[in-house]
Amino acid sequence: MLEQQRFLYGSTLLMCISLGSFLFGVVISEIPLGSKLSVGENNSWVSSNGDFAIGFYSRPDMPNQFSVGICFNSKSIPVDKHTMVWVAGGDVAVSNNSYLELQMNGELVLFDALQGQEVWSSKTSQLSVAVAFLRDDGNLILLNEKKDGVWQSFDYPTDTLLPGQRLSPFRTLRAASQNDVSSLYSLYMNVSGQLQLRWESSIIYWSIGRPSQSNLSAILTSYGSLQLVAPTSEPVWSVYGEDHNDTVKFRFLRLDVDGNLRLYSWMGVSQTWRSVWQAVENQCNVFATCDQRGICTFNASGSPVCICPFYHVGHSNTKCLVSSQHDCKPGSIMVKHANMFLYGIYPVNDSISVTSLDKCKSMCLGDSSCTAVTFINDGSAKCRMMKTQYISGYSDPSLSSTSFVKRCSDPLAADPIFPLKSPPQARKEFYNSCIPCLVGAASGTIFVFVVIQLAVGFYLYKRRNTYKRLASLAYSSPGSKCLIMLSFTEIKDLTENFKHQIGPKMFKGTLPDNQPVAIKVLEATIEARKFRAALSKVGSIYHKGLVKLEGYCCESDRRYLVYEYAKNSSVEKYIVDSTLAERLTWRKRMEICLSVGRAIVYLHTGCREFLCHGNLKCENVVLDENLEAKVNEFGLGMLYGEASSNMASAQKDVEDFGKMVLTLVSGVKEANDVFDWAYKEWFEGHPENVVDKRLEDEVDPEELERLLRISFWCLQADERVKPSMGEVVKVLEGSLPVDPPPPPFSCRRPPREEEDSSELGSVRDIGM
């Protein structure tokens, strides 16, 4: 439960125990070009005062894997309390014999020996780096020949801020990953001056600051204060720890894995790190604090714990999912839970209406897709309906909310269709007259039984390898994080020898538990080692707008990917087919654009390592049974060794997204002349002419204007003015205005002309 989470978010201490147990680095004033740290040599770079060190540490959640980072190293702190404060590349893990090197070209590079390639770099080869320093404040800084700082670790925080370190707009702290799975919790500083704790990218469960004040930064002071400061360094908001202004040498601010932001101070007397402030006072108010383990409540000692008042569903006893069996023959009942507030996760799309408690309960009972409801009895009379089995929440005697969870009625105690027993005398007469019949029947039964047993045994022997192995892999339910590794024979079995093709090089298959999957055929030229390494990263990514990678096949020269199956195929199919296109209403098309946009934002900024899609189009956006959009085939560029951590890749996704939006609006497949025509119609004041004529419902003019404007910005030939995907999503949500765009396909204009055409605006003016 939550006690386990506390152990996990203390795992960085265990990491640093490993680090401190074998690092023997010496105190140095500078790190010259050509310097190297390696896992095998157990060396480190240490700050001049000895308070911080950078080196490799073992990952307790990933055996035989290592990361490199900066850790407390003071002699006044026991080795087992040497907390990690920065990790290169977020949570990038490497194998034994890997190394970190400050190359002669001035680039800091992390090289993975197993993959045989660089997995992270500072990208400073063109900045004339001459030397590096690990400063006494824990900041790793690269200096050029003029002794100017050109790169510093303080600009790329992971889950921690040190005193003096700023969290600037658009920068993020992300809680540490668990078992190679990226956390969904982040601390985000937006351009509007708000510091926000978020789950995924859309759920904000804590925020401070005033939206009217822009370009603020968050900073942790040395005397124990978290502040929001203006560009002039003037504080506009402050919060203080319990030991504010006390003599404390070491402090840090960390986003813990339980989603809470805490300020820690080193207590020299008790030799412990003590939390002196936390953002969310009641841990149960942290969104999805219990995730799939039930609801949050407090035990007798006042500590938050996760309990499961629902049925246990799935293979793992760590999950607490509500029943998903909607087709109940005896009927359904609503189980009442007083003083409990519930909300849906995976996905977060609860519908809220104003009604009475009885009506709220009846609405769920009459809706086959409803799994639970919460009636908020605080005067607002809100009814929150959930349609997912992934439900979390919290319970407390002081809560006025009442929740109802649907479950099937209990089955009948006995089935009355069997005949009554015959009288004893009748049975005796029957046996006396039919003994030869019984002997013959018994002989025949034994013979048939032996034949059946032999046939079943032969069949099981033939199939045992496939099904035994798949069963041992314990095929994951939607919440599972592991990848299934399949043989080519198993792939053929799952697809019935590739019988059902559902797309280009895509086939439908069925796992032994009758779970449908989609299997993608890849080129056989991908090196096995790189293939597995890339999939270990792609497979750890989870987002409600991304198709989940379930498994893979890497056998000999065969490469296959196994994805979760989307019942309603691709968006392209709905665009091409006039009958299906009627189901894509204007509202649904807006939802698809927003869902896809948020998924791409997550790939660009939400993962530990930047990841681009590289081939975003309607064909690679699929629809589930509820016509909810999910992005498919993301990260395939990693399989072919293509660079995915540069601005060009992000701009490619932005451009592809713009094309996809225009395709959805117009109903016409991608073609440059279509985009030119669309811009011409919009520019001449006829945006309605661009809309798909098959749309029968009313189109929202404001939404249409936003969609067209931002899509034309995405298609700009001048890459300097293209928006980021984060800006695109804010425009789609309506929280950010967007200026009229210039012609998207014109050549890059000379600087003087750009200055003279300021009336056209710039995408960088979106947020102003």
N, C-alpha and C positions, 0 to 999 in steps of 0.2 A: 504494500500500500504506500502511503506517503512516507512511511519510515524508510522504505526501499528507495524512494526518490531522494531522500536526504542523503542516503549512502551514496547514491550515484552522483549527486552534485558535489559531493566531497571527494569524488574520484580523482579530481585534479591533484588533490593532496597525495593520493597514492601514486599518481604519475610522477610527481616530483620526488617522492621517496625513491623511485627507481632512478630518477635523474641524479639526485644527490648522492646515491650510493655508489655511482661509478664515475662521476665527473671529477677530473683532477685539474681543471684549467687553472691557469695562473692569472693574477691581476695584471692587466695590460692597459696601456693608455690609448693605444690605437690598434686597428685591425688592418694590416696592409693588404694590397691586392695579391691574390694568389693564396690567401689563407683558406684553410679547409677544416671543417668539422666532420667527423665520420662516426657511424655507429660502432664500428669495430675498434677504433682507437679510444673511445670514451673520453674525448677531450671537449673543452668548452672555451668560450670567450667570456671574460668576467669584467664587470665595470670597475673603475679605478678604486672605488670605495668598498668593493666586494659585496655590495648589497644585492646585485642582480647578476645572473649568468644566463648565457644562451647555449643550448646543447640539445642532444637527442634524449628522448625519454621513451620508455616502453608504454604501450597502450594496454591498460588492464582489460578493456572491452574487446580488444582485437589481438589475440596471441601472435607473437612473432612479428608484430607491426610496431613502427616507431614514428613519432612526429618530432619536429624540432621547434623549440620555442624558448621564450624568456621566462625565467622563474626567479622568485625570491631566493637569495643565496647568503643572507646575512648570518654570521656566526651566532648572533643573539637569538635566532629562530632555529629550533630543532629541525633536523633534516626532514622529518615526516610532516612538517608544517610548511615546507617550501612550496607555496602555492604558485601555479602557473598563471601568468598574466597576459601572454601573447603567444599565438601559435602561427607559424608560417603557413599561409594558404588556408587559414581557417582550421580545418581538421584533416588536412592532407596526411595520409599515412604512407609510409614506405617500408621496404623490407630491410633485412640485415645487409650489411656492407654498403648501404646508401650513404650519401654525403651531402653537406651544404658547403658551397664554395663561393668566395668572393673572387670572381674571375678577373683576369687581367684587363678585360674590356669594361670593368666596373659594374658588372651585373651579378647580383646575388642569386644563386641558382641552387635549387634542391633537386638532386638526381636520385632516381629510384633504380637500384641495381637490378631488381627483378624485371621491371618493365624495360630497362635499358634506355630510359629517356628522362628528360626533365619533366617534373610534375608541378613545379612552381618556380617563378622567378620574379625579381623586382622590376624587370623591364627598364633598366637604367643604362643599357650599353651605349646609348647615344648622349649621355649626360655628363661625360668627362669625369666620372668618379675617380678620385685619387686615393681615398682612404675611408675607413668606416670606424665608428665608435659605438660602444655600448655605454651610454651616459649613466651617470649616477642616479638619475630618476627613472631608469628602466627603459629608456627610449633608444632603440637602435637606429643610428642615423648614418647616411652616406653623404660624404662631402666631395665637392669638386676641387679642382686645383686652386680655386680662389677661396677655399674653405667655406663656401656657401653650401648649406644643406639642400640636397636635390631629392632626397627620399628619406622617410622616417617611418618606423613602425607605428608611431602614435597616430599616423594618418590612416592606418588600416587595422583598427581594433577588431578583436574577435568577440570575446564575451566579457571583457574587463576594461575598466578605465582606471588609470593611475592618477595621483594628484598632478595637476597641471596639464593633463591630457584633455583635449576638446573633442566633443562629438558634434561635428559640423552638420549642416543641412544635407539630407540625403544619405548620411552615413548611418550605419546600423551595427548594433551589437546583437549577436545571435547566440542563444544558449548552446552549450556544448552538445555535440551529437552523442547518441547512445547506440552502441553496437553498430556503428557505421551508418546510422540513419540520422539525417539532418533534423535538427529541432525545428518545430513550428513556431517557437516563441522568439520574438525579436523586440529590441528597443530601437525606435526610429525617431530621428530628429527631422521633422518636415520643414519645408521652406516657409510655412506660414507661422512658425514660431511655437510649435507644439511638440513636446516630448511625449511619445506614445509607446505603451506596451501593447504588442499585437500578437494575436494568434493567426497563423498564416499571414495574409496581407490585408484582410478586410475586417477582422474582428478586433476592435480597440477596446480593451477592458480597463485601461488606466491612462490618463493623459493630464498634463499640466501645461500651462502657458496660455497666452492670449493670441487668438488667430489674427488679430489686427497688427501684431508685432512680427515682422518678417526678419529672416536672416539672423536668427538667434542661434547660439551654440550652447551646448551643455558642457559644464566643466566641473571637475571634482577638485576642491581646494585642499591644501595640506592641513588645514585646521578642522576638517570634518564637515564641510558644507557642499552640497550639490546645488549648483547655480545655473540659471539660464542667463547668458550675458549677451549684450548687444555687440555689434562689430567694434564699438569703442571700448569694449571690455567692461562696460558698466553693467552691474547685475540688475536684472529686472524681476527675478524670482529666486528664492533660496529656500532650502530645507536643511535642517541641521540634525546631525546624529546626536545620540545621548551624551557622547563625550566631547561635544563641540568645545574647541579651545583648550582641551586637556592636552597634556604633553604626551603625544602619541607619535612615534616615529614612522610607523608603516600603516597605510590605509589603502583600500581599493574598493571600487564599486563593481559589482558583478551581476550579470543576469544569470540566475541559477537555472538549472534544468527543470525546476518546477514552475518556471514562468514568472517568478517574483524577482524584483530588482532589490538588491541589498547592499548596504554600505558596511564594510568590515573594518575593524581596527585590531591591531596586534596588542594583546594584553600581556605585558612583560611579566607581571607577577604570577598570573595563572598559566602563562605559556600557551595561550590559545588565541585563535581568531574569533572575535565576538561580533555578531551582527548588532550594529547600533542604530540601524534604521532600515525599514523595508517599505517599498512603495505601496503594496496592497496589504493592509493590516490583517484582514481576514483572508487566509490562504484559500478558503473555499470560494472566494469571489474571483479568483484567477480562472479565466475561461479554460474549460477542459482540463482542470487540474487533475482529474481522475481519468481522463482520456477514456479508454475502453474498460476501465476497471470499476465502473459504477458511479456512485454519487459521493460527494464529499460531506462529511459530518465531523463532529468532535466527540472524542471518547471521554471517559470519566476524568482523565487527567487534563483535559482541555487541549489535547493535541489533535490536529486534523487527520482523519483516516478516510479511506475509501471503503464503502460497503456496497454489497450487491443485493438489492431488494427484488431483482428480477430473476427470470430463469437464466441459468448458465447455458450459453449456446456456443458451439464451436469446440475445437479440440483442446484449447488451452484453458486451464483453470484461472488464468490471469485476466480473462475477458469476462465482461458482464454485459451482454447484449440482450435487448428485449426480444421477445419472440417475433419471428418474421413469418409465421404460419398464418396467413390471412384467411385461407380457405378452410375453415373449421366446420366439419360436418355437424357436430353437436351445437355449433353456434359459438359466439364470442361473449366474454364478460369483461367488465371494466373493474380492475383492482384499484382500490382507493389508497392513496398515500397522503396522509395529512402532513401539513407543515413541510412540504417538499416542493422545490422549484426545479423543473426539468427543461433542458434545451437539447436540440439535435446537433450532432456533429457528423461530418462525412456524409452528406454535405450539410452546411449550415443554411437551411432555407425554411425555417419555421414560418407558418402562416399565422398571422395575428388578427383576431377579430374582437369586437366588443359585443358581449352577450352574457347570459346568465350561466351559473354553474351547471344546472341541469342540461341546458341547451348545449353547453360546451362538451359535456360528457356524451350526449346523444349524437352530436356531430361526428365525433370520432368513431363511435360504435357503428354509425351508418356509412362510414367511409372505409372501404376495404383496404386502402393504402395507408390509413392512419395507424400509428403504433402507440401513441401516447398523447395526452393533452395536459396542460397546466392552466388552472384558473387562478388568476392573480386577484385576490380579494382585498385589495388595498384602496378601493374606491374607484379604480380605473375599469374594473370588470373586463379585463382582457383575457381572452382565451388563446393560448399558444398551442397550435397543433403541430405535431411532429410526424414525419412520414419516413423515418429511417430507424433501423434497429440500433444505430450507434447513438446512444443517448447518455448524456452526463447531466450534472446539476449539483445541488446541495440541499441539505436538510438541516433544519434547526427549529426548536420549539417556538422560537419567536416569529417564525415566518408565517404569514397569513395565506400563503399559496397552498392550493390543494391540487394534487396531480392524480391522474388516472392512467393506468397502463393496461393495454388490451392483451388478453390472452385467451386461448381456446378454453371452452367449458370442459369440465371433467368428463371422461368417457363413461358410458353405462357400466354398472357393476357386473352385469351378466347379460348374455345374449339369449333372448327367449325363443329362438327359432329351433333349438334342438328338441327332438321328440322325448316324451317321457319314457322311463325305463319300463320294460316288459315285466309282467308278473313272474316270479321265480318258477312256477310250475310250467308256464309256457316255454321258458328258456330251456328247462330240462327236457321237455318233449322234443324240442327243436334239435338239441344236441344229439339225443338218442337216434333220431331219424336221419341225421346228416353227417355222421362221422366220416364216411368215405369222401363226402364233399369237402369237409374241412381238411383232410389229409391232402387231397389234390390241390386245393387252393393254397395250402401252406407251401407245398412243393413248388408250385408255379410262382408264388410270391418270392420265395428264396432265389429261384433262378433269375427272375426279373431284377431282383435287388442286386445280385452279383453282377449282372450285365451293366446295370446303371452305374454301380460303383466303379467298375473298370473304365467305363466311358468317362465318367467325371474325373477319375484319377488321371487318365491320359490327358484330358483337356487342361486340368490344373497344372500338370507337369509341363505342358507345352507353354502355358501362359504365366507360370509362376514368376519368372524373372522380372517381367514387365510390371505386373501388379504388386508383387511383393515389394519391389523397389519403390514404386510410386507410393505405396502405402507407408513405407518407412520414411519417405520424405515428408509425410503428413502434409498433403497439399494445403496450401495456405488459404484461409478465408480472407475477405477483403481487408482485414486489419493486419494480416501477417506480413513480415518484412523479409522472409527468406526467399531465395531464388531456387527453382527446381532445375536440376541438371539432368537432361534426358539424353538417351542414346538415339541414334537414327532409327533403329527398329521401333522404339517407343513412339517416336514422331510419326512413323507410318501407321502404327496402331491407333494413335489418337486421331489421325486424320482419315482413317479408313483408306490408306494408300493414296492420300491427296485427292479424295473423291469430291469434296465440296469447295470449289474455288469461290472466294468472296471478293477478290480484288487482284490487282497486279501482284503476282508472287505472294499472294495471301490466301490461306486456306483455313477453313473452320475445323476445329477439332473438339473432342470431348474427353475430359479427364475421367478417371474411374468413379468419381463421386457425382458424375453427370454434370459437372460444371463446364460450360462451353468456353473455349478459348480460341483466339485467332493466332495463327502461326505464320510468321513471315520468313520467306526464303531469302537468304543473303548470298552475296558473292563468296566463292570459296577461297578467294585470294587473301582474306584477312588472316593475319598471323594469330595462332591460337593464344599465345601469351598475351598479346595486346587485346585480343577479343575478350578474354576473361577479365583482364584488368579494367577495361572500359565498362563492361557490364556490371562489375562490382560497384561502380559509381552510379551508373544509370539506374540500376536495380534498387539503390537505397533511396531514390527520390520518390516522395509521395506528395501528391497534391490532388485535390478533388477535380481539377480541370485537366489532369494528365492521365492518359491511359496507363495502367499499372503493368509493369513488366513482371510476368510471373515466373519465367524460366527461360532456358536456352538449350541448344544442342551444339556442341563443339567436338565433333568426332571426325577424325581423318580430314578430308577436304570438304566437310559439310558444315554449314553454319545456319542455324535457325533461331529465331526469337519467338517466345511464347508470350502473348499479351492477353489481358483480360478481354473478353468478347463484348462488343457493342452491338446490341440487338438490331438497331436501326441503320447500320451501315454508315457511309460517309455523307457529309454535307453535299459533296459534289453530286451524288446520286439524286438528292432531293432537288438540286438546282436544275439538273438535266431533265428529270422526269416531271412533266407538267402536272400529273395527278398528285405526286408526292409533294410538289412545290406548294400546293395549297395548304399543307400542314405547317409550312414555314411562314407563319404570320409575321407581321411587322414586329410585334412584341418578341416573338421567338427569335427573330433575326438579331434584334438588339441584344438579347440575352446571350446568343452565341458569340457575338463580337466581344462582349464584356467578359465572358467566361474564357475565351481564347486569350484575350489580352492579359487577364490576370495570371493565366498559366504561364505565358511567356515572361511576364514580369518576375514570376517566381523562379524561372530558369535563369534569368539574367541577374537577379539580386537576392533571391531567397535561398539559393543553395550555397553551400560552403565554397564551392568553386564555380566561377562563371560557366554557364552552359548555354550555347545557342541551339536553336532548332535546326536552322540551315536549309530547310525545305518546307516551309510553312505554306500550305495551300488547302483549299476546300477538300481535296482528296485525303489529306492527313488530319482532318477534323471529323470525328465520328460522333454519333448520337446514341445514347443508351436508351433503355426502354421508356424513359420519361422525356425523351428528346433533349436531354441535357448534353451539352457539348463537351467533348474531351479531346485534347490534342494527342495525336499518335505519332510514333516513330521519331521522337525527339532524341537528340544526342547521338544519332547514327554517325555523325561526322567524326566522333571520337573513335569509332570502330575502324575507320579508314585512316586514322592518324592525322586528320585535318585539325588545324589550329582552331580553337573555339574560344579563346580567352582574349580576343582583341576587339577593338571598336568596330572594325569592318564587319565582323560577324553579327554584332548587335544591330548594326544598320541594315544588314541584309534581312534580318527578322522583321525590323520595322517596315522596310519596303514591302516585304511579302505580306505583312499584315494589312498594309494599305490596299494592296491588290485584292486580298481576300474580302475586305470590307466592301469595296466597290462591286465585287462579284455578288455578294449577298444582297446589296441594295438593288442592283440592276437586274440580277438573275441571268446575266450574260457571263460566260466563261472568260477567263483572263485573256486579254489581247490589248496591245498598246493602243490601237486605234479606238477601242472601247473607252479606255481611260481618257484619251484626248477628247473624245466626244462628250464624256461625262463632265469634264472640266468646262468645256465650251457651254454646255447647257446650264451649268451652275453659274458660270461667270455672266451669262446673259440674263440671269434672273429666272430661270425655269428649272429649278432643282427637281420639281415633281416629274419632269420628263425622264429623269434617270431611274425612277423607281420601277421595279418589276411590275409589269402590267397584270400579272397573275395575282397580285395582292388585292384581296377584296376588302380587308379591314382598313380603317382610317389610319393614315400615316401621320405621326406627330411631326409637324413642320420644324419644331425646334430640334428634335432629335435628328431629323434628316439633315438639317444644316450642320449640326455638330459632326455627324458621321462623315459628310462629304468634306468638310473643311479639314478634319484631322487626317482623313485618308489622303488628301492632296498634299498635306505637309509630309506625310510618310513617304510620298513618291517623289519628293524633291530631288533634282539632279545634284544640287549642291549639298553634299553630305553634312556641311557645317551647320545647316539650319534644320536638319531632321530632328524630330523630338525623340526622347527616350521612350521606352515602352511604359515606364511609370507615368510619364506625362500624358501619354496616349490614354491610359486607363482613367486617369483623373478627368480628362475631357469627356470620355464616354460616360462616366458617372455623373457628370454635370457639376463637379466641384471645382473645375478650372475652366476659365474662358479660353477661347481660341480665336486668333486673329484671322482675317481673310488671307488665304495663301496666294502666292504668285503662281504663274504657270508651272506645273510640277516638272515638266520634261525639258524646260529651257536649259541651255548650257550655263555653266557657272559664269556669273557676271563679274566684271572687274571690280576691284574694291571701291573705286570712286563711284561707280554706278550703284553699288550696294548702299553706299552712304546717302546717295541722292534719292533712293527709293524707300526711305524709311516709312512712308505712308502705307506701304504694303504690310508693314509689321514683320515680326520675326517669330518663329516658334519659341524662341527664348523669352518672348514677351507673354507667353501663355499664362504664366503664373503671376503676372504683375497687374 
